């Protein structure tokens, strides 16, 4: 049997609120959330994530403006080699994950991470991350803020890879 | 190994399970753009599967790469080998024939146009050698060849985080990096290349004008373009930027000048206007971490009734001094009719948050939650800055200020306050002031200054300890006697006489306390305090320094003698009678 390489895949999780969500969410939202999560998928030595307006970007792991991740989830490993992965990302970036398609609730960095993780390893990312938008929308506060949150984009900064 | 299915590829059809014993399963095949459901025999081989797929997706079989559960499906394998069953999803990537097509050409073209002299700024100290451009656009090395790989192995530079396609991107990136690393700015400034460039006002002007936000800003305020066009001024500003100490001086002067404005009737509004028009867009231009596309949020009117302040009569009150009773009475009139005299303080320049030092000890800041919050804030100045300068935050503050009902509701639900009636009362009273102050640019600058926040925290801690050690000292500050939460402060057991829990206003105790303070101040920590007076009075020393008292020894002496009371220390230094 020929050996195919196996590349580890990790999920870097960042709390955009730097802990404030954990402290203030119960009072402001009416329910407790542990953080405002942003994620990036690290594979082949790079961190890939979907940012508003820049689209799919990559940078050295932990190299965004957010600094080192708050937690790292091991997603297993993948056989997908780097060039194939890049192709895949390019395709994604031309379809669902254009910069302009960024939507904080429905098509955000975590959606992207989830899809990529699925592609690479067949596993999904932890649900507390993907459930966040619906959790927030379920609160009256979230509903009230929705129109203006809708126009927000989150973009931690990196360099551009694909699809704009 | 591949002979489970029929060797003849033509045999397998969508509908008919010819010559294979397995059942038909439906497998979803998902590409980045597309998704199709394909029916295939359960025991089919990957080759057969690919056949089917190539028909459906109209691609050549050798362009297809199938991935399932992180594994690449090789032609020789079978579906069941990988555990592909009915209803599962397999990922497909269709390899394009020419990888050179996407990504390469676009970045190449845009980069060549921006190379003219502009890339040097985008390369702060880390990469001074790349003046010949092309840094911005070298795509990651594994990507296809493009024009720029001809420049040598500059592809590797992409890893430095400079791999973006155009100048705007670069600028933004640089800004972001600057924000995340304050020392970078000084590094950049020291880079001779940068300095060279900075001393060329024309170039600087061009660069600044190229930034779209600046352009917007300039449209709104033609004065800014005047400023930019004045070479003398530019040069001065460059000098300033180069020399951080000078910069601080100037900022301080400006601040003081501004604060004088405050006391003129109508001055507050003018200040506010100024802040809204100039600083705010600059802030948002500089801090694009969280950008709001909908700029209509920026339009907020000149609301916020001017707080009824008359001329500033009091000498700038000393927020660090021991809480005096003269404070509340004057401010009682100024604050919006709060009945509890200790809760409000007329916000004034040096006390922009309107914090009555007395109430700090037992006020809203007391709970551990708030404290850790403050600690976090002081540890992470970025947080506060971002929080406060995000445009939506400001408009939220705006609406909160306009609607105290809403604000009090929001805050009452805060578990920090729940269950503590008194806190709630106090806070409610302070609320309007508090909110207004949040919008005061002075307040904002205090809150964004980590040292200021730290100083505030130190004050609190000090006050809390004072409270527990000698509650008799501050009878006027404990309406209802909310006990402070001791923070293991620096005032240790040198005061054995007064028990921490006694709330009685004992004259003897007060005297004892005073004596202790003197001893403390004179001995510089006799009772086991862990810090030298110099360290303890660090912030006061800085204050005195800023005010122009440059004789550190004398300052220190004065501070020690007065126990950290800046006002008294100043008077001491000036030779008049200590108060």
Boltz contact constraints between the chains, C-beta under 6 A:
constraints:
  - contact:
      token1: [A, 18]
      token2: [B, 383]
      max_distance: 6.0
  - contact:
      token1: [A, 27]
      token2: [B, 413]
      max_distance: 6.0
  - contact:
      token1: [A, 27]
      token2: [B, 414]
      max_distance: 6.0
  - contact:
      token1: [A, 27]
      token2: [B, 415]
      max_distance: 6.0
  - contact:
      token1: [A, 65]
      token2: [B, 176]
      max_distance: 6.0
  - contact:
      token1: [A, 65]
      token2: [B, 180]
      max_distance: 6.0
  - contact:
      token1: [A, 78]
      token2: [B, 70]
      max_distance: 6.0
  - contact:
      token1: [A, 79]
      token2: [B, 71]
      max_distance: 6.0
  - contact:
      token1: [A, 79]
      token2: [B, 72]
      max_distance: 6.0
  - contact:
      token1: [A, 80]
      token2: [B, 67]
      max_distance: 6.0
  - contact:
      token1: [A, 82]
      token2: [B, 142]
      max_distance: 6.0
  - contact:
      token1: [A, 84]
      token2: [B, 65]
      max_distance: 6.0
  - contact:
      token1: [A, 84]
      token2: [B, 93]
      max_distance: 6.0
  - contact:
      token1: [A, 87]
      token2: [B, 93]
      max_distance: 6.0
  - contact:
      token1: [A, 88]
      token2: [B, 32]
      max_distance: 6.0
  - contact:
      token1: [A, 88]
      token2: [B, 93]
      max_distance: 6.0
  - contact:
      token1: [A, 90]
      token2: [B, 102]
      max_distance: 6.0
  - contact:
      token1: [A, 91]
      token2: [B, 32]
      max_distance: 6.0
  - contact:
      token1: [A, 91]
      token2: [B, 33]
      max_distance: 6.0
  - contact:
      token1: [A, 92]
      token2: [B, 32]
      max_distance: 6.0
  - contact:
      token1: [A, 95]
      token2: [B, 32]
      max_distance: 6.0
  - contact:
      token1: [A, 95]
      token2: [B, 33]
      max_distance: 6.0
  - contact:
      token1: [A, 119]
      token2: [B, 91]
      max_distance: 6.0
  - contact:
      token1: [A, 120]
      token2: [B, 70]
      max_distance: 6.0
  - contact:
      token1: [A, 121]
      token2: [B, 70]
      max_distance: 6.0
  - contact:
      token1: [A, 122]
      token2: [B, 69]
      max_distance: 6.0
  - contact:
      token1: [A, 122]
      token2: [B, 70]
      max_distance: 6.0
  - contact:
      token1: [A, 151]
      token2: [B, 293]
      max_distance: 6.0
  - contact:
      token1: [A, 151]
      token2: [B, 294]
      max_distance: 6.0
  - contact:
      token1: [A, 157]
      token2: [B, 176]
      max_distance: 6.0
  - contact:
      token1: [A, 159]
      token2: [B, 161]
      max_distance: 6.0
  - contact:
      token1: [A, 159]
      token2: [B, 163]
      max_distance: 6.0
  - contact:
      token1: [A, 159]
      token2: [B, 164]
      max_distance: 6.0
  - contact:
      token1: [A, 160]
      token2: [B, 164]
      max_distance: 6.0
  - contact:
      token1: [A, 160]
      token2: [B, 165]
      max_distance: 6.0
